Amino acid sequence: MKVLAFGEIMDGGISVFSSVAKVDADLLIISFGGSIRIDNPYRYLEQYLLELGQLLLQQEKIGRIEFDFKELDFCNSNGFYIIMDITEMIIDAVPGSITVKRLKGDDWQQETLPILLNVDEPEIETRTTFEEFADI
């Protein structure tokens, strides 16, 4: 497995949110963890978004996506927009199947992730499978 890019939000010298993009054969794995509670997450994650976009253009073998939200504790509305930008860019760049790992007891993940990923669009809905996990 190879790490492509890493983005994080720091608060008081402690990482409070992180996202890691990794490649394993033809699978792109994007994980989200921690909490986004700030007004402008782009200030911290814009470079990650740009770098990831450039790196995706160079990855010819990627054919599947896995989004892992199991360790995302909290996301305010501003965080919703940066995560939506990250996921949309990846979905547009990678044509294959999409697996979304989420917690079955987390109302935000259950209700918001389908909206965030535009699962109501038929072309995305047919590609997307949700894997449910017990709360951590």
N, C-alpha and C positions, 0 to 999 in steps of 0.2 A: 504494500500500500504506500502511495506517495502523497504527501501533503502538497496541495497546489497553492493554497492561500489561507491566511488566518487573519481574522479581524476581532477586535475586542474593545470594550468600553471599560475604562478604569475609573475608579472613584476612591480617592484617598490612598492611592498606591495599590489597590486591590482590584483584580479583574472581577467585574460584576456581570458582564455579559461577554460571550464569545461565540464566534461562528468559525467553523473549520471546513474547508473544502478539500476532500481527498479523492484520489482515483485508485481504484482496485480493478485492474483489467479493463473491462468496458463499462464499469459502474462508477458514476460520480456520486459521492456521498457528501451531503451538506448537513452538518449538525449545528444546532442552536442550543445554547445553555445559559443559565443565569437569568437575569432580569434586565429589562429595558424600562427605566423609569425617568428618563431625561427628556427635555424638550426638543433637543436637536441631535438625534443619534447620527445624522449624516456627518456632523463635525468629526466624529470618531471613526465612522465606518465608510466614508466616501472613498478613501484610498483602497480599502478592501474590495469594494464594489467595482472600482475601475480596474484593479489588478486582476480580479477574478474574470471580468469580462474579456480582458486581453488574453489571459491564459486559456480560456475556453476556446478561443479561436484557433489555438495551436494544438488542441487535443482532438485528433482525428478518430481515435478509437472509441470514444465515449458513445455509448448507445442507450444507457439506462441511467435513471436518476433515483436516488434515495434521499429524501428529506427526513431528518431525525429531529423531532421536536420534544422528545421525552424529557429532556433536562431543561427545557425552557420553563422557568418558574412563573414569570410575569412579563407582560408586554403591554405598555400603554399604547394609546392611539398613534403617537409619533413613531414608536417602534414598529407598529403594524406597517407603516408605509415603507420603511427601509427593508423589512423582511419581504414585503410584497415586491419591491424592486429587485431584490436578490433572486427570489423564486421565479419571477416573470422572466428575467434575463436568462436564467438557466433553462426553463421550460422552452423558451424560444430557440435556444442554442442546441439543445439535445432532443432529437426526434423520438426517442424510444419511450419505454414504459416509465411510469412514475410511481414509486412506493413512498407513502407517507407514514412514518412511525409517530404515533401520538398516544397520549394517556387517555384511557377510556373514562376515568373519573374527573377529568379536567374540563369543566364547562367551556372555558375559553377555547381550548384546543378542539373540542367537539363541534362547537358552533362557528368559530371564526376561521379555522384553517380551510374548510371547503370554500369559503368566500374569498379568502386571501389567495388561494390557488386557482380561482376562477373555474371551479369544478362544474359550474352550471353551463360552461361552454362545452358542447358535445365533443369537440376534438380533444379537449383536456380530460373530460369525464371518462372517455373510452380508454385513455392511457393510464388512469390513476386508480391505485388500490390503497386502501387504508389498512394499516396493521395496528391493532389495538393492544396496549400494554397496561398492566396494572400500575397504579400510582406508585411512584418510587418513594 
